[in-house]
Amino acid sequence: MDFQDREEKEGVRWSWNLYPQSRLEGTRMVIPLGCLLTPLKEWASVPLLTYEPIRCKTCAAILNPFCEVDYRSKLWVCPFCTARNTFPQHYADISENNLPAELYSQYTTVEYKLGAVAPQFQGQQPMRTLAPPPIFVYVVDVCLPTEGETEALKDALTMSFNLLPENAQVAFITFGTTVQLHEIGNADCSKTWVFRGTKEVTTQQLVEFLSPGKPLNQQPLQQGQPETVPDLPDARRFIGTLSEIEFTLTSLVDDLQPDPWPVPPNHRPLRATGAAVSVAVALLESAYRGFGGRIMTFLAGPCTQGPGQTVSDDLGESLRLHNDLKADTAPYFAKSKRFYDFMVPRCVANGHTVDAFVGSLDQVGVAEMKSLIQGTGGVVLFGDSFTSNQFKGSFHKLFSTGKDGHLRMAFNAAMEVRTTPDWKVAGCIGPCVSRNKKSTSVSESELGIGGTCQWGMSAMDYNTTFALYFDTVGQQGQPLPRGGYRYMQVITRYQHPSGEYRLRATTLPHKISETVNPNDLAQAFDQEASAVLMARIAVFKADTEHLFDVLRWLDRHLIRLVAKFAEYQNNEPSTLRLNPAFALFPQFCYHLRRSEFLQVFNSSPDETANFRIMLDRQTCSNCVLMIQPTLHCYSMKGPPQAVLLDSQSVQPDVILLLDSFFEVCIHHGETIAAWRKAKYQDQPEYEYFRQLLEAPKTDAANIIKDRFPVPRLTDCDQRGSQARILLNKINPSTTHNTNGPQYGQQGGELMYTDDASLQTFMEHLKKLAVQN
């Protein structure tokens, strides 16, 4: 089965689709065994079952197509612990010709609706109540620079009210110098509670402030923990059902005014972002604990006071750069990061996520908030302004609905991995945090977020993809299990937007290699998935290690992989031949080394944080696009075609379309640009030229239409200022240091850079790989 076909069928891409059983042989494979899994991938074929899952009495694994079934004795054998289990009474009619959906071979993924029970099973299964509708807490920055920005943000807020379901719960907070919590549940009297912007507001303080003199009902923060948090009496004053308070909300938004606090010359506005987030977290923790919710922050500038501070209000002080973080000279970064880090376990335990919607050319503090956003499964939407089409389009798509009419979101989720005894899970990299659950499926070594078999995420969507890494623990010469497969089961619990609790179980086989024949292993190598898995490890390391060490780690793995699987004569680089299954992997590594994920020279800390958050949550194909963008050429010589991501592809008589996921760039060659400026496309005899100009625009519009977040669209000309977007991505094969083109050849764009080209990179790789 093709790797892409398997992804469409099972929602998974493996680095190796065939892998040795022994630990020793596994270490010699260089690239770790791992997979990119999309737990809630949308399929029309996934059955939705309206009864409780059948679990193994020993290991709690869920009934699946890989269980051995004794229909006569009504028994099934768990493939994870080999325990024998009896079917419950309502499975009495099971037979080879009358199978439940869980045992059909094509249903490796099944979903259970835990919020309701099928009529035929009433009285035999416990009924469960539905969760309340999800809550959306708007945390809005009112320190906006212009009236146009204010009106654009008002339009975006009003638009979102129209896209939310009528039963959605809503709360509204604004902030500037102070933080204002609005009473929206009282239509007769508008009231606002004001908090100081210089201090964090704890849950205890919030409840005591909003309900003075009333007895507090203390509730455990999380089952099994001694800490308690108070319930907020009369929470309906601040949280209301959208259909009942929409007029109040709309009026509140219409009346929004810029922060009245005066801003002295050469100073920034006083902005209390951290205090506002603490109020929102405390409000949900006291009034909506354990149920799905989103804290949506709208940021127009950096936090300049109180917890989470990014920079002072003095314009003479510059915002922190990567060099400041590296030298530990950013005065507020460490303290602000700790402030947001402390909120992560609270939000995840309560099922609440934090999003950041940015409308600013300046940095706003996303780097400090990265752990809170990523750990809770939140979304970052970057825009230069709230007026930009990029922000408007992305914000609109966030509230898209599925075929069932519900939002394409999942809340308050947890993902658990079970494995057969011959392999164990080493860790996970993605928008999640550890639940610190130990089991026999947990490896002693850790890779990413490890030491557990369960991870929590406050929110996820149907494209959220996690990287799971595994260790094999078999011994050399050990007999293979029957069938020659190892098994993994991923159990994902989540709250559906309808209020139903659902559980999705995905059970996957993985082939065990009987031999270590390089040719067999090569055919099982998925170089795209491997590149993404290695990229996530590199980015995970880059958050805590020096870039030099990360690049050296990446280079060592690439050299070892080529040395193991290529054919060559010792110390003869010219004899090296790489199997086609590995041919693209070195260039993926080359572009990863040059990408914005690792090279931070031309990016702010906020931009780097955004890039890394997106890499850790997107699907395999989208991540490959981020690492190595695609380039298409449009010319009068033939139909559009894909071309090399190389400076030689930049020609004066062609149009190039670059797609790097974050940006879509239409690049016109010098000749094409001159013809366009001469208005040839407006003349009837040059209709073909008009069509040539329109073709990349149409394709770019289709790319933007189908992508979330919406990429930035740039239309530029060769040697123009915006052409750097293309030049920054392509391989500099023609530079001022290389020889010019041979007679009759087109030389392409001449690039002034000291970066090594892909050709130079490959030459050095060959020299190092063939050394004894």
Rosetta blueprint (number, residue, H / E / L):
1 M L
2 D L
3 F H
4 Q H
5 D H
6 R H
7 E H
8 E H
9 K H
10 E H
11 G L
12 V E
13 R E
14 W E
15 S L
16 W E
17 N L
18 L E
19 Y E
20 P E
21 Q L
22 S E
23 R H
24 L H
25 E H
26 G H
27 T H
28 R L
29 M L
30 V L
31 I L
32 P L
33 L E
34 G E
35 C E
36 L E
37 L E
38 T L
39 P L
40 L L
41 K L
42 E L
43 W L
44 A L
45 S L
46 V L
47 P L
48 L E
49 L E
50 T L
51 Y L
52 E L
53 P L
54 I L
55 R E
56 C L
57 K L
58 T L
59 C L
60 A L
61 A L
62 I E
63 L L
64 N L
65 P L
66 F L
67 C L
68 E E
69 V E
70 D E
71 Y L
72 R L
73 S L
74 K L
75 L E
76 W E
77 V E
78 C L
79 P L
80 F L
81 C L
82 T L
83 A L
84 R E
85 N E
86 T E
87 F L
88 P L
89 Q H
90 H H
91 Y H
92 A L
93 D L
94 I L
95 S E
96 E L
97 N L
98 N E
99 L L
100 P L
101 A H
102 E H
103 L H
104 Y L
105 S L
106 Q L
107 Y L
108 T L
109 T E
110 V E
111 E E
112 Y E
113 K E
114 L L
115 G L
116 A L
117 V L
118 A L
119 P H
120 Q H
121 F H
122 Q E
123 G L
124 Q L
125 Q E
126 P L
127 M L
128 R L
129 T L
130 L L
131 A L
132 P L
133 P L
134 P L
135 I E
136 F E
137 V E
138 Y E
139 V E
140 V E
141 D E
142 V L
143 C L
144 L L
145 P L
146 T L
147 E H
148 G H
149 E H
150 T H
151 E H
152 A H
153 L H
154 K H
155 D H
156 A H
157 L H
158 T H
159 M H
160 S H
161 F H
162 N H
163 L H
164 L L
165 P L
166 E L
167 N L
168 A L
169 Q E
170 V E
171 A E
172 F E
173 I E
174 T E
175 F E
176 G L
177 T L
178 T L
179 V E
180 Q E
181 L E
182 H E
183 E E
184 I L
185 G L
186 N L
187 A L
188 D L
189 C L
190 S L
191 K E
192 T E
193 W E
194 V E
195 F E
196 R L
197 G L
198 T L
199 K L
200 E L
201 V L
202 T L
203 T H
204 Q H
205 Q H
206 L H
207 V H
208 E H
209 F H
210 L H
211 S L
212 P L
213 G L
214 K L
215 P L
216 L L
217 N L
218 Q E
219 Q E
220 P E
221 L L
222 Q L
223 Q L
224 G L
225 Q L
226 P L
227 E L
228 T E
229 V E
230 P E
231 D L
232 L L
233 P L
234 D L
235 A H
236 R H
237 R H
238 F L
239 I L
240 G E
241 T E
242 L H
243 S H
244 E H
245 I H
246 E H
247 F H
248 T H
249 L H
250 T H
251 S H
252 L H
253 V H
254 D H
255 D L
256 L L
257 Q L
258 P L
259 D L
260 P L
261 W L
262 P L
263 V L
264 P L
265 P L
266 N L
267 H E
268 R L
269 P L
270 L L
271 R L
272 A L
273 T H
274 G H
275 A H
276 A H
277 V H
278 S H
279 V H
280 A H
281 V H
282 A H
283 L H
284 L H
285 E H
286 S H
287 A H
288 Y L
289 R L
290 G L
291 F L
292 G L
293 G E
294 R E
295 I E
296 M E
297 T E
298 F E
299 L E
300 A L
301 G L
302 P L
303 C L
304 T L
305 Q L
306 G L
307 P L
308 G L
309 Q L
310 T L
311 V L
312 S L
313 D L
314 D E
315 L L
316 G L
317 E L
318 S L
319 L L
320 R L
321 L L
322 H H
323 N H
324 D H
325 L H
326 K H
327 A H
328 D L
329 T L
330 A L
331 P L
332 Y L
333 F H
334 A H
335 K H
336 S H
337 K H
338 R H
339 F H
340 Y H
341 D H
342 F H
343 M H
344 V H
345 P H
346 R H
347 C H
348 V H
349 A H
350 N H
351 G L
352 H E
353 T E
354 V E
355 D E
356 A E
357 F E
358 V E
359 G E
360 S L
361 L L
362 D L
363 Q L
364 V L
365 G L
366 V H
367 A H
368 E H
369 M H
370 K H
371 S H
372 L H
373 I H
374 Q H
375 G H
376 T L
377 G L
378 G L
379 V L
380 V E
381 L E
382 F E
383 G E
384 D L
385 S L
386 F L
387 T L
388 S L
389 N H
390 Q H
391 F H
392 K H
393 G H
394 S H
395 F H
396 H H
397 K H
398 L H
399 F L
400 S L
401 T E
402 G L
403 K L
404 D L
405 G L
406 H L
407 L E
408 R L
409 M L
410 A E
411 F E
412 N E
413 A E
414 A E
415 M E
416 E E
417 V E
418 R E
419 T E
420 T L
421 P L
422 D L
423 W E
424 K E
425 V E
426 A E
427 G E
428 C E
429 I E
430 G L
431 P L
432 C L
433 V E
434 S E
435 R L
436 N L
437 K L
438 K L
439 S L
440 T L
441 S L
442 V E
443 S L
444 E L
445 S L
446 E L
447 L L
448 G L
449 I E
450 G L
451 G L
452 T L
453 C L
454 Q E
455 W E
456 G E
457 M E
458 S E
459 A E
460 M E
461 D L
462 Y L
463 N L
464 T L
465 T L
466 F E
467 A E
468 L E
469 Y E
470 F E
471 D E
472 T E
473 V L
474 G E
475 Q L
476 Q L
477 G L
478 Q L
479 P L
480 L L
481 P L
482 R H
483 G H
484 G H
485 Y E
486 R E
487 Y E
488 M E
489 Q E
490 V E
491 I E
492 T E
493 R E
494 Y E
495 Q E
496 H L
497 P L
498 S L
499 G L
500 E L
501 Y E
502 R E
503 L E
504 R E
505 A E
506 T E
507 T E
508 L E
509 P E
510 H E
511 K E
512 I E
513 S E
514 E L
515 T L
516 V L
517 N L
518 P H
519 N H
520 D H
521 L H
522 A H
523 Q H
524 A L
525 F E
526 D L
527 Q H
528 E H
529 A H
530 S H
531 A H
532 V H
533 L H
534 M H
535 A H
536 R H
537 I H
538 A H
539 V H
540 F H
541 K H
542 A H
543 D L
544 T L
545 E L
546 H L
547 L H
548 F H
549 D H
550 V H
551 L H
552 R H
553 W H
554 L H
555 D H
556 R H
557 H H
558 L H
559 I H
560 R H
561 L H
562 V H
563 A H
564 K H
565 F H
566 A L
567 E E
568 Y E
569 Q E
570 N L
571 N L
572 E E
573 P E
574 S E
575 T E
576 L E
577 R E
578 L L
579 N L
580 P H
581 A H
582 F H
583 A L
584 L L
585 F H
586 P H
587 Q H
588 F H
589 C H
590 Y H
591 H H
592 L H
593 R H
594 R H
595 S L
596 E L
597 F L
598 L L
599 Q L
600 V L
601 F L
602 N L
603 S L
604 S L
605 P H
606 D H
607 E H
608 T H
609 A H
610 N H
611 F H
612 R H
613 I H
614 M H
615 L H
616 D L
617 R L
618 Q L
619 T L
620 C H
621 S H
622 N H
623 C H
624 V H
625 L H
626 M H
627 I H
628 Q L
629 P L
630 T E
631 L E
632 H E
633 C E
634 Y E
635 S E
636 M L
637 K L
638 G E
639 P E
640 P E
641 Q E
642 A E
643 V L
644 L L
645 L L
646 D E
647 S H
648 Q H
649 S H
650 V L
651 Q L
652 P L
653 D L
654 V L
655 I E
656 L E
657 L E
658 L E
659 D E
660 S L
661 F L
662 F L
663 E E
664 V E
665 C E
666 I E
667 H E
668 H E
669 G L
670 E H
671 T H
672 I H
673 A H
674 A H
675 W H
676 R H
677 K H
678 A L
679 K L
680 Y H
681 Q H
682 D H
683 Q L
684 P H
685 E H
686 Y H
687 E H
688 Y H
689 F H
690 R H
691 Q H
692 L H
693 L H
694 E H
695 A H
696 P H
697 K H
698 T H
699 D H
700 A H
701 A H
702 N H
703 I H
704 I H
705 K H
706 D L
707 R L
708 F L
709 P L
710 V L
711 P L
712 R E
713 L E
714 T E
715 D E
716 C E
717 D E
718 Q L
719 R L
720 G L
721 S H
722 Q H
723 A H
724 R H
725 I H
726 L H
727 L H
728 N L
729 K L
730 I L
731 N E
732 P L
733 S L
734 T L
735 T E
736 H L
737 N L
738 T L
739 N L
740 G L
741 P L
742 Q L
743 Y L
744 G L
745 Q L
746 Q L
747 G L
748 G L
749 E L
750 L L
751 M E
752 Y L
753 T L
754 D L
755 D L
756 A L
757 S L
758 L H
759 Q H
760 T H
761 F H
762 M H
763 E H
764 H H
765 L H
766 K H
767 K H
768 L H
769 A H
770 V L
771 Q L
772 N L
